[in-house]
Amino acid sequence: MKKQEVLKNIRTARRSHIMWVERAKALVNGLDIMATEDKIPLEVTQCEFGQWFYGEGQILLSLFTEDAIEKLTKKHKELHNAYLKIFKLYFSPPKRSLLKKIFNKKQTLSEEDEERIHIYLDDLEKISEELISYLNIIERKLNSLSEERFKNFL
């Protein structure tokens, strides 16, 4: 794989991640989106970023220290855990009517739960910023490598 391909894939993964976060924000901000798992996947391996990272993105292991990749892995898991808290408040089974379950509509929340959701969203956004900053560092380091040096790592 060429360096430019890896860089392109990192940029695509970053855009996918940003879109995932935007859909989560839209849900919290009251936009009527279908929060199905294909739109905002709960599992780290199911979102587009995760599919790249745990697939083709593993090439980064040959280019960077295990510590750098572990930080990215940890942030990605934290991000999904933060969203899972939001998802559970909106879509937890005990409080939802049959129609809301059928149409996957979020439930109306108490003021206290709304406050918690916004705290979780703030956490999600901070985690996302950290994840993106790690990707940016990786991208800058890759950009600084010559094509020949890049090939030597593979």
N, C-alpha and C positions, 0 to 999 in steps of 0.2 A: 504494500500500500504506500502511496506517495504522501509526502508531507502535506501537500495542498488538499488531498482528500481527507486526511485526518482533521485538518483545520476546518474544512467545510462541514464535516460531520459534527465537530464541536459546536460550531455556530448554529447548525440546524437543531442540535439537542438543546442548546441554550434558548433558542426561540420557542421550541416546544415546551420547555419548562416555563417560560414566561407566560405562554398562553394557558397552561394548566393553572398557574397562580391567578391569572386574570379571570378564569372561569370560577375559581373558588371565591374571589373577591366579588364577582357579579352575583353569585348566590347569596352571599352575606349582605350585599347592598340592595337586595330586594328584587333583582331582575329575575324574571320567571324563566329560569333555565331548567332543563331536565338534568338533574344531578345524577345521572346514571353513571355507572362505573366506567363506561366507555368514554364519557365526557371528562370526568374528573376521577380517574382510577384511584382506588384506595391503596392498592399494593404497589410497592416500589418497583416491581418488575413489570408492571402493566402499563404505566404511563410511557409516553414516547421517549422521554429522557431516560427512564429506567431501561427500556428496551434497548436503547443505544448503549447506555453505560454498562449494562450487564452482558452485552453482546459485543459489537464491534469496538465499543469504548474500552474494552479490556486491553487493547493495544497500548493504552496509557501506562499499564503496569511495566511494560518494557522500557518506557521512556522516563518514568518518574519514580521517586521513592515510594515504597509501600505506604509510608506515613502520609504522603500527599494524597494518595488515592483513598486511603482510609478516612481522611478528613472529608473528602467529597462523599464517600459512602455514608458516613455518619450524618452529615447534613441532609442528605437526601432522605434518609430514614426519619430524621427529626421532622422534616417537612411533612411527610406523609402522616406521621403521628399527630402533628398539629392539626392537619386537615381532618383526620379521623375524629378528633374531638368535636369539631364543627359538624361534621356529617352525623355523628351520633346524636347530637342535640336536635338537629333538624329532622332526622329520619329514624329515630329510635322506635322500635316496634311497639312498646307498650302504650304509647300515647296517640298513635296514629289511627285514624278511621280507616275502614275498608277502602273507601274511595281514594283516600290519599295514598294508601299502599298500592292500589291498582295503577294510579296515574303518577306514582312516585313524586307526589307533591310534598314540599316541606311543611312541617306543622307550624302553627303559630306558637311563638315562645313567650314566656314570661319576661318581664323587664330584667330580672336577674339573669336569666339565660341569654337574653340579648346582649347584656354587658359582657358575659363570659365569652360569647361568640366573638365579640369585637376584640377582646383580649387575645383570644386564640388566633384571630386574623392578624393582629399586630405581631404576634409571635411568628406566624407563618411568613409574613412579609420580611421580618428580620432574618429568619433562617434562609429564606430565598435569596436575600441580598448577599448573605455569606456564601451560599452555594455558587451564586453567579461570580462573586469575587474570586473564588477558587478556580472556576472555569477560566476567568480572565487571566489569572496568573499562569495557568497551564497553557493557554493560547499564546501569551507573550513569550513564554519560554520556548514553545515550539517555533514561533516565528523567528526567534533568535538563532535557531539551529540552521546550519547549512543543510541542503538536501543530502549531501554526502554523509555528514555526521548523523543526520536523522536515520539514514539507511543502516549505519553501523550499529544503531541501538536495536534494530529489528532482528 
